[in-house]
Amino acid sequence: MISDFTSLLEKTRQLAELSQALRNENAALRGELATLSEDHARLEARMKEAHDRVALLIDKLPVPAHDGESA
């Protein structure tokens, strides 16, 4: 009977250690997610800025004159 309690105690200790390890991993993953979300938002803003700049440059391109010839 004592061995049963000892076994149960050991399993409970292992469960507590695993639970703590999972909490730590979860906290690390949440931090990583926050960092990646910030990076994503920053990159999206840069892409929009680049898109807007390219669109502006395209709008400034001269329109080629057509001599009535079809290509």
Secondary structure, DSSP 8 states (H G I E B T S, - for coil): -HHHHHHHHHHHHHHHHHHHHHHHHHHHHHHHHHHHHHHHHHHHHHHHHHHHHHHHHHHHS------S---
